[in-house]
Amino acid sequence: MVRRTLAILAALVWLAACARYGGVAHVKAGSTASDLVLQFAADDTGTPLPPVDAIMISGGPVNGSHRGNPPATFAWFIAAIDTTPLASRVLREVRYGTVPPGFAEAARPLPLVAGRYREEIRAGHLRLRTWFVVDSDLTAHN
């Protein structure tokens, strides 16, 4: 039992070490809390990310400032369905609350309020993390 546990832990450490962070993500110009569009790519030239496995949005209100860490609450979480062809999982943008074909919601979208949010995209071994802000007038930006 101990060997099995150690083997599992070693595999998880190896997988975490293989993950690399990179890519670009931003909130599409003109986005608001009620109509938020997230755009992403592998690099500044617009090369698409590898097939996306999951997109997680977490965060919320930060006491009077956008500088602190938001609460660790999932605002929205979608994951690819195992049977979805890889080509169908290549995404360039996602509208908050709209599940793309071939994906399923693991957490339904919560209404976005003024605060700071973290977006994490998992695409193969690539992990893309970025922050965005919803201001008190409900406009959204990076």
N, C-alpha and C positions, 0 to 999 in steps of 0.2 A: 504494500500500500504506500509506504514512504517513497519507494523508487518511482512508482507511478505518479505520485504527487510532484516529486522533483522533476520528472520528465515533462509533465504538463507545464510547470512553472518555467522550465528552460525553454520550452517551445514558445510560450507567451513572450518571454524576454527577447527571444530571437525575432519573433514577428514584430515586436515593438521597435527593435533596432533596425529592421528592414524598412520600416515606414519612413518616408521622407516628407518634409514639409516644403511646400512650394506652390506655385500657381498664383493667379491673381483673381480677386473677387471684388465686386463693388455693387453698390446699389445703383440701379438705373436712374438717371437724371429724371426729376419730376415725380419720383416715388413718394408715396405717403403711407401712413400707418394702415390705411384701408386699401391701398393699391400698391403693394411693395413688389418690385421686380428685382431679383438678384441675378447678376450676370457673372460668369466665371470662365476662365481659360487656363491653360497650362503655362502660358507665358504672356509677355506684353504684346506679342504679335497676333494674338487671338487664336493660337493653336488650341483645339478643343482638349479638354481633360480626357483621360482614359475613361472607359465606361464607369459611371457613377454607381457606387454601392449604397450610399446613404447620405442624406442631408439632415443636419440637426441645427435647429435654432434654439438658443437658450438665452435667458436673461430677463430683464424687466426694469422696473423703476430703480433708480439709484438715488439715495437721499440727497436731493438738491444739487447733484453734480453728475456729470457724465464720466468722471474720472475714476470712481471706485469700481470694484468688481460687482457685477449684477448678481442677483440670486441665481443659484444653480437650478433653475426651473426650465424644463423643456417648454418652449413656446410652440414648437412644431417639430416633428420627426417623421421623415419618410425613408423607406428602404426599398431597394429593388426586389422584385419578386424573383425567386430562384430560376424560374423558367423563362424569364425575359431574355431575348437574344441580346448579346453584348452591344450590337450596333444600335439597338433601341435605347440603350442606357447612356449614350453620348449626348450630354445636355450642354447647352450654352447659356440658358437662363431658366429660371423658375419663378413663377408668380406665387407669392406667399399664400398658402391655403389651397392652391390648386395642385392636385396630385397628377404628375405626368403619367402617361400610359406606361404600364410595366412596373409601376411603383405602388406601394401600399402605405397607408398611414400607420405608424406605430404610436403616435401621439397626435391627437387632433389639434388644429391651430387655435391658439388662444388669441384674443384680440391684442394687438400691439398698442401699447400706451407709451407715453414719454419715458425714455430710459435708454439703457445701453444693452445691446444684444450681441451674442457671439454666433457666428455662422461657422459650422464645420462641415466640410464635404469630404467624404471618403471615396476615393476612386482607385481601386487596386491598392498598391503600396503608397499612393500619394495621399497625404492628409493636408487639406487646405483649411486654415483657420484665419478668420478675419472678424473685425468688429464693425458694427454699424450703430447709429444713434437715431432714435426717434425724438425730435424736439417737442417742446410744449405745444407748438402749433400743428403737430402731427406730421410734419415733413420728415423724410428719412434721408440719411446720407451716411457716407463712411467717415 
